[in-house]
Amino acid sequence: MTTAAEDVLTDSAATARTVKGHRIAFGLMFAFFALGPAFIYPVFLMKVMCFGLYACAFNLLLGFAGLLSFGHAMFLGMAGYAAAHAAKMVGKPYRYGGASPSGFDCSGLVHFSYRQAGVAVPRSTEHQLRASRPVRGSMQRGDLLFFDQEGKKKSHVGIYLGNGRFVHAPSSGKRVRTDTLDSRYWKKHLAEIRRL
């Protein structure tokens, strides 16, 4: 049975491989259909030469789109790694102001986990809220979940792990743990989902 951290790392690597595979397959299909007739039917040779500028421009655009896709996949991978690092901290003690395995508060866990994945994230919950953007559509691993607690708006933060689960450092006297968004308490207090 795999841990939550292993599941997150495996899914992040699979996402990057899928994007790369799609780019290669699309490039091969383009080369076959655009350039194949020139070798089979010499009458098309002139058309292919005229089409060359368009093909070059298209390949440049394809390469640029591929870089964007790769960059997006890399960030998804980093967010996934951050979620995996956070999941590895389950059981560590809560400590107000803490941002290391010796003890975490909620925003300290986010700060530490993203730093381990190579992403600079502000330290406080308020600044993490400002540095992120609202999620439109489905949640992804590494998204930040902000909760209203003790009468304070968006005062608690956790990291989404996937499958309705998240990891967080709850409060004094407790330990870093995972919870589900299906639970009545967390569903009621969830204020916003945001992405770095």
C-alpha positions as MATLAB code, in Angstrom:
seq = 'MTTAAEDVLTDSAATARTVKGHRIAFGLMFAFFALGPAFIYPVFLMKVMCFGLYACAFNLLLGFAGLLSFGHAMFLGMAGYAAAHAAKMVGKPYRYGGASPSGFDCSGLVHFSYRQAGVAVPRSTEHQLRASRPVRGSMQRGDLLFFDQEGKKKSHVGIYLGNGRFVHAPSSGKRVRTDTLDSRYWKKHLAEIRRL';
ca = [
       0.000    0.000    0.000;
       1.461    3.376   -1.006;
       1.549    6.491    1.122;
      -0.179    9.750    0.208;
       3.225   11.287   -0.583;
       4.138    8.441   -3.003;
       0.758    8.736   -4.753;
       1.265   12.467   -5.277;
       4.814   12.043   -6.636;
       3.733    9.250   -9.019;
       0.788   11.254  -10.403;
       2.943   14.391  -10.898;
       5.579   12.467  -12.868;
       2.858   10.830  -14.989;
       1.435   14.261  -15.878;
       4.807   15.490  -17.177;
       5.318   12.250  -19.216;
       1.836   12.535  -20.768;
       2.434   16.132  -21.924;
       5.796   15.179  -23.454;
       4.277   12.132  -25.201;
       1.499   14.202  -26.746;
       4.010   16.746  -28.112;
       6.140   14.040  -29.756;
       3.139   12.250  -31.300;
       1.720   15.514  -32.683;
       5.080   16.508  -34.180;
       5.470   13.110  -35.924;
       1.939   13.270  -37.328;
       2.586   16.770  -38.673;
       5.865   15.713  -40.317;
       4.242   12.682  -41.986;
       1.203   14.470  -43.388;
       2.938   17.720  -44.348;
       6.178   16.365  -45.801;
       5.286   12.796  -46.828;
       3.636   13.681  -50.190;
       6.792   15.486  -51.388;
       8.684   12.197  -51.453;
       5.839   10.141  -52.880;
       4.446   12.593  -55.462;
       7.088   14.928  -57.028;
       4.252   17.163  -58.280;
       3.765   18.303  -54.683;
       7.402   19.302  -54.307;
       6.794   22.884  -55.415;
       3.788   23.196  -53.117;
       5.826   21.859  -50.216;
       8.585   24.383  -50.922;
       6.021   27.200  -50.945;
       4.472   25.733  -47.856;
       7.884   25.622  -46.166;
       7.623   29.052  -44.616;
       4.223   28.185  -43.176;
       5.545   24.879  -41.866;
       8.509   26.586  -40.207;
       6.241   29.136  -38.590;
       3.891   26.384  -37.444;
       6.775   24.383  -35.956;
       7.987   27.465  -34.105;
       4.502   27.969  -32.700;
       4.284   24.280  -31.819;
       7.620   24.512  -30.040;
       6.500   27.603  -28.131;
       3.227   25.909  -27.144;
       5.246   22.882  -26.096;
       7.421   25.021  -23.865;
       4.319   26.499  -22.257;
       2.874   23.014  -21.747;
       6.170   21.812  -20.330;
       6.323   24.814  -17.997;
       2.761   24.151  -16.848;
       3.557   20.476  -16.283;
       6.704   21.426  -14.376;
       4.725   23.730  -12.092;
       2.098   21.044  -11.557;
       5.003   18.768  -10.702;
       6.385   21.280   -8.180;
       2.956   21.757   -6.579;
       2.646   17.967   -6.454;
       6.067   17.686   -4.824;
       5.051   20.335   -2.289;
       1.941   18.302   -1.478;
       4.098   15.170   -1.142;
       6.516   16.938    1.234;
       3.590   18.158    3.317;
       2.167   14.617    3.488;
       5.536   13.382    4.787;
       5.206   15.790    7.721;
       2.084   14.045    9.073;
       2.614   13.387   12.770;
       4.953   16.355   13.350;
       3.893   18.575   16.255;
       2.030   21.863   15.967;
       4.105   24.845   17.052;
       2.925   28.442   16.702;
       5.298   30.258   14.337;
       6.946   26.959   13.377;
       8.103   26.236    9.836;
      10.332   23.175   10.233;
       9.894   19.471   11.061;
      10.453   20.284   14.744;
       7.026   21.970   14.638;
       4.638   23.697   12.233;
       1.761   26.109   12.282;
      -0.582   25.981    9.284;
       1.155   28.579    7.106;
       4.572   27.307    8.204;
       3.709   23.881    6.765;
       2.769   25.489    3.417;
       5.928   27.640    3.429;
       8.207   24.679    4.260;
       6.594   22.252    1.799;
       6.769   24.609   -1.169;
      10.323   25.607   -0.269;
      11.293   21.910   -0.380;
       9.810   21.805   -3.907;
      11.855   24.868   -4.936;
       9.050   27.434   -4.847;
       9.292   30.607   -2.733;
       6.042   31.163   -0.854;
       5.313   33.897    1.719;
       5.370   32.850    5.360;
       2.026   34.080    6.755;
      -1.493   32.905    5.908;
      -2.493   36.434    4.921;
       0.431   36.818    2.518;
      -0.117   33.327    1.079;
      -3.698   34.364    0.369;
      -2.491   37.499   -1.443;
       0.208   35.632   -3.404;
      -2.235   33.044   -4.762;
      -5.146   33.278   -7.186;
      -8.658   31.800   -6.988;
      -9.142   28.375   -8.565;
     -11.573   28.265  -11.461;
     -12.587   24.670  -12.112;
     -11.315   21.501  -10.511;
      -8.767   21.353   -7.712;
      -5.209   20.129   -8.249;
      -2.626   18.711   -5.870;
      -0.830   21.520   -4.108;
      -3.760   23.954   -4.176;
      -4.152   25.987   -0.994;
      -7.365   25.590    0.987;
      -8.311   28.531    3.198;
     -10.714   28.047    6.086;
     -12.619   30.385    8.395;
     -11.868   29.475   12.014;
     -12.646   30.960   15.398;
     -14.522   33.848   13.813;
     -11.552   34.841   11.649;
     -11.948   34.855    7.874;
      -9.474   32.712    5.935;
      -7.257   32.313    8.976;
      -6.311   28.646    8.460;
      -4.618   27.056    5.426;
      -3.998   23.511    4.240;
      -2.584   21.832    1.116;
      -4.816   19.751   -1.138;
      -3.544   16.187   -1.716;
      -6.172   14.940   -4.159;
      -9.167   12.644   -3.790;
     -10.854   15.074   -1.414;
      -8.010   14.946    1.141;
      -5.795   17.719    2.461;
      -2.929   18.050    4.930;
      -2.615   20.774    7.557;
      -1.257   21.709   10.976;
      -4.516   22.085   12.949;
      -3.887   23.878   16.235;
      -1.960   23.960   19.486;
      -1.563   20.583   21.159;
      -2.251   18.662   17.953;
      -0.129   17.247   15.152;
       0.076   17.648   11.384;
      -2.605   15.402    9.903;
      -4.741   14.717    6.868;
      -8.484   15.360    6.777;
     -11.196   15.098    4.144;
     -13.197   17.927    2.634;
     -16.268   15.699    2.964;
     -16.277   16.039    6.734;
     -19.067   18.282    7.996;
     -16.722   20.580    9.922;
     -14.253   21.282    7.090;
     -16.954   21.545    4.438;
     -18.715   24.164    6.548;
     -15.562   26.193    7.199;
     -13.935   26.032    3.738;
     -13.757   29.651    2.548;
     -11.704   29.574   -0.644;
      -9.487   27.419   -2.853;
      -6.485   29.207   -4.328;
      -3.443   28.329   -6.442;
       0.099   29.686   -6.390;
];
